Amino acid sequence: MKITGSKLVELGYRPGKWFKKAIHHINVNQLEGDDLNNYLEQFKAPPIMDLHPEAAPFVINIKAENELEEDNVNKVVATMDELLKTPTLVNGALMPDACPTGPIGTIPVGGIAVAKNAIHPGMHSADICCSLMLTNFGDADPKTVLDAAHAITHFGPGGRPRGQQFKMPEDLMADFKANQMLNSNKGLSLAQEHLGTQGDGNHFLFVGKSKKTGDTMLITHHGSRAPGALLYKRGMQIAEKIRYELSPETMKQNAWIPFDSEDGREYWAALQLIRRWTKLNHELIHDKVSENIEVEKKDRFWNEHNFVFKDGDLFYHAKGAMPLDPKFMPDITGPRLIPLNMAEPILIVEGETTKENLGFAPHGAGRNMSRTQHRKNKADRTNQAVFDEETEGLDIRFYSNEIDVTELPSAYKNAAAVRNQMEDFGLGKVIDEVMPYGCIMAGDWQVNAPWRRKKDKKES
């Protein structure tokens, strides 16, 4: 009997790249009966995993304060309803800073999705391990700290120029080289070049004073830059192949890597290395400021979001949610940090795990509208006029020297409302506040992007 692709499908096998080679082998060796079945056993695919008919349970720790927010809340609840139909997901939660980030069914900012034995790269996003670090510089002058930091840090695209790069520790570089997800020549080069860089968007360097003690504090906010983005891309490629085979009804952005697979274990290990790299990235900036102002740190602590946290066989995907529970952070040294906007205090919080919060708190104030919509809302005034009104009395700097109006306070949710909802839903207790002196952000770097300057020069 000659075997064809149709016959293999009839026998219950899903088409794949292996069909051609297998059909040739079977026909050349004239396999039949038990010999045929034994040979085909290696190609037997696991059963298709269908979407849950109804969403897995999730907790809504957010409420609308006005009509605009009501639309936002409805959208994030609707997207969680679709998201929690993903076969691997068993639980979830929404934080007060929640806002949609893509088509319905995509995990929103401020969303937590709990999966069993599965890692979903799309649920931590390309900005893996976006995080905050605080260093207490005691009675140091805040302007001196901000000036030193401005001379040291790097915002915008790309890595640091030669001669200004930080050295990647040999042990971390060796671990990167030993991990198949991170050891490409491009990845290793970017891991070196991007140390000490903070990117763009809502990433910042903030200086302020403790409301409780008056101590000057430096806080940085950024993620894993290009090394993290490369790992995310690799993870999504692996997850997509698995999704195609195991759960074709699952949305591409919700594809997963089984943890109990070789790829799953290697990806998990890579995530931990990216976490180490990102923590180091913060430390290098803070330590260099300490060295330049000749002031030793009194205290330091940090926490991440946009990450995956493991507890037994459960994987908590926190897309813009910050862990309260110490079990999620193996190197926990202090309380947690929640920024609101450049004109508001950064909150220092602690808290207990409850059934409602799942061990998490919001990571910031969130948005009720897109950047594009916010620009339209401010189009009747100059960026400078909006900036002057919203940052009066503060030392606010944009690294590119171009105001990014979408990062000004009005672009974010009402800070008081977010704080009130944190209290209402039991999402962390504020134990101190870092009162703002000033901050540095990337600004609208695309106005003066290198390729724009080259184009303008060529056309002139």
Buried (B, 14 or more C-beta within 10 A) or exposed (E): EEBEEEEBEEEEBBEEEBBEEBBEEBEEEEBEEEEBEEBBEEEEEEEEBEBBEEBBEBBBBBBBBEEEBEEBBEBBBBBBBBBBBBBBBBBBBBBBBBBBBEEEBBBBBBBBBBBBBBBBBBBBBBBBBBBBBBBBBBEBBBEBBBBBBBEBBBBBBBBBEEEEBBEBEEEBBEBBEEBBBBEEEEBBEBBBBBBBBBBBBBBBBBBBBBEEEEBBBBBBBBBBBBBBBBBBEBBBEBBBEBBBBBBEEBBEBBBBBBBEBEBBBBBBBBBBBBBBBBBBBBBBBBBBBBEBBEBEBBEBBBBBBBBBBBEEEBBBBBBBBBBBBEEBBEEBEBBBBBBBBBBBBBBBBBBEBBEEBBBBBBBBBBBBBBBEEBBEBBEEEEBEEBBEEBBEEBBBBBBBEBBBBBBBBBBBBBBEBBBBBBEEBBBBBBEBBBBBBBBBBBBBBBEBBEEEEEEEEEEE
